[in-house]
């Protein structure tokens, strides 16, 4: 039976994640864990066994998008204009955050029950974008002391502040461009 349990556990994990993706897309980061459990046909304890915190569930839901953004950062790293490469990537992060409900919450640095685990989504993006920012800073295209964590936090704040605006994407992009003018001045 141990082999069967592992198969069941893997199946439950995949099913919970698929249902969670649908619920987060429909209801955002506040999607009901109990509703996810009901829809998946498992108990709340099963959901919590696979995803002990809401943040863990949101990070799992956002993983594919984070991987895509990380790969995009690597693609842009060798571009001719370091400032434009960084701004392009950050604009794509803004776009993802305003179109994929729950992604901004997954990237936020709010208090985590287990401080040792940090924020896997933000950490992955920080590692991927560090070469972009380092190159832009070296070219004089980024203000001294700006970190990728600063930029991600700014994007999260803008996204969360504009999510109920009649045109959240337009408003978020406008605010980000205004902030980027100060953080990433022309060299």
C-alpha positions in Angstrom: 0.0 0.0 0.0 2.8 2.6 0.5 3.3 2.8 -3.3 -0.5 3.4 -3.7 -0.3 6.2 -1.1 2.5 7.9 -3.0 0.4 7.7 -6.2 -2.6 9.0 -4.4 -0.6 11.8 -2.8 0.8 12.8 -6.2 -2.6 12.7 -7.8 -4.1 14.8 -4.9 -1.3 17.3 -5.2 -1.9 17.8 -8.9 -5.6 18.0 -8.5 -5.4 20.5 -5.7 -3.0 22.6 -7.7 -5.2 22.5 -10.8 -8.3 23.6 -8.8 -6.3 26.2 -7.0 -5.2 27.7 -10.3 -8.8 28.1 -11.4 -9.9 29.5 -8.0 -7.1 32.0 -7.8 -7.7 33.1 -11.4 -11.4 33.6 -10.6 -11.1 35.1 -7.1 -7.5 36.2 -6.6 -5.2 35.6 -3.7 -8.1 35.3 -1.3 -9.5 32.2 -2.9 -11.1 30.0 -0.3 -9.0 27.0 0.7 -12.1 25.3 1.8 -13.7 25.8 -1.6 -10.5 24.5 -3.3 -10.7 21.4 -1.1 -14.5 20.8 -1.9 -14.0 21.3 -5.6 -11.0 18.9 -5.6 -13.0 16.4 -3.6 -10.5 16.2 -0.7 -10.5 17.4 2.9 -9.1 20.7 4.1 -6.5 18.8 6.0 -5.3 17.2 2.7 -4.9 20.7 1.1 -3.0 21.9 4.2 -0.8 18.8 4.1 0.3 19.6 0.5 0.3 23.4 1.0 0.7 24.3 4.7 0.1 28.0 4.1 -1.8 30.2 1.7 1.5 31.6 0.5 2.8 28.1 -0.3 -0.3 27.5 -2.4 0.0 30.9 -4.2 3.7 30.2 -4.9 2.8 26.8 -6.4 0.1 28.4 -8.5 2.5 31.1 -9.7 5.5 28.8 -10.3 5.0 28.5 -14.1 4.7 32.2 -14.5 7.7 32.8 -12.3 9.7 30.4 -14.4 8.6 32.2 -17.6 9.6 35.6 -16.2 12.9 34.2 -15.0 13.7 32.8 -18.5 12.7 36.1 -20.0 15.2 37.9 -17.8 18.0 35.6 -19.0 16.9 36.2 -22.6 17.1 40.0 -22.2 20.4 40.0 -20.3 22.6 40.3 -23.4 20.6 43.1 -25.1 22.3 46.2 -26.4 20.5 48.7 -24.1 20.8 47.6 -20.5 18.2 50.1 -19.3 15.7 49.1 -21.9 16.3 45.4 -21.2 15.6 46.0 -17.5 12.5 48.2 -18.2 11.2 45.6 -20.7 11.5 42.8 -18.1 9.9 44.9 -15.3 7.1 45.9 -17.6 6.4 42.2 -18.3 6.4 41.6 -14.5 3.8 44.4 -14.2 1.8 42.8 -17.0 1.8 39.4 -15.4 0.8 40.8 -12.0 -2.2 42.7 -13.4 -3.4 39.9 -15.6 -2.7 36.9 -13.4 -4.7 37.3 -10.2 -2.8 36.3 -7.1 0.7 36.8 -8.6 1.3 40.1 -6.8 0.3 38.5 -3.5 2.6 35.6 -4.2 5.4 38.1 -4.8 4.7 40.2 -1.7 7.1 40.2 1.3 4.4 40.1 4.0 5.0 38.2 7.2 5.6 34.5 6.6 4.9 32.0 9.3 8.2 30.3 8.6 10.7 33.1 8.1 13.4 30.6 7.0 11.4 29.7 3.9 11.2 33.4 2.7 9.4 34.0 -0.5 10.4 31.5 -3.2 8.7 33.4 -6.0 10.4 36.7 -5.3 13.7 35.0 -4.6 13.6 33.3 -8.0 12.8 36.6 -9.8 15.5 38.5 -7.8 18.1 35.9 -8.9 17.0 36.0 -12.5 16.9 39.8 -12.7 20.1 40.5 -10.8 22.3 40.4 -13.9 19.9 42.8 -15.7 20.0 45.3 -12.8 23.8 44.9 -12.3 24.4 45.6 -15.9 22.1 48.6 -15.9 23.8 49.9 -12.8 27.2 49.5 -14.4 26.1 51.5 -17.4 24.8 54.3 -15.1 21.2 53.5 -16.0 20.0 52.5 -12.5 20.1 54.8 -9.4 22.7 53.7 -6.9 21.4 51.3 -4.2 18.4 50.1 -6.1 17.8 46.4 -5.7 15.7 43.9 -7.5 13.8 43.4 -4.3 13.0 47.2 -4.3 11.7 46.9 -7.8 9.6 43.8 -7.1 8.1 45.5 -4.0 7.3 48.6 -6.0 5.5 46.5 -8.7 3.6 44.5 -6.1 2.5 47.7 -4.3 1.4 49.3 -7.6 -0.4 46.2 -8.7 -2.3 45.8 -5.4 -3.1 49.5 -5.3 -4.6 49.5 -8.8 -6.4 46.1 -8.9 -9.8 47.7 -8.4 -9.2 50.6 -10.7 -11.6 50.6 -13.8 -8.5 50.0 -16.0 -6.0 48.3 -13.7 -3.4 47.4 -16.4 -3.2 50.9 -17.8 -3.1 52.5 -14.4 -0.4 50.1 -13.1 1.8 50.6 -16.2 1.4 54.4 -15.9 2.4 54.4 -12.2 5.3 52.0 -12.9 6.6 54.3 -15.7 6.5 57.3 -13.4 8.4 55.4 -10.6 10.9 54.0 -13.1 11.8 57.4 -14.3 13.3 58.2 -10.9 14.7 54.7 -10.2 16.2 54.1 -13.6 17.2 57.5 -15.0 18.6 57.8 -18.5 22.4 57.5 -18.2 
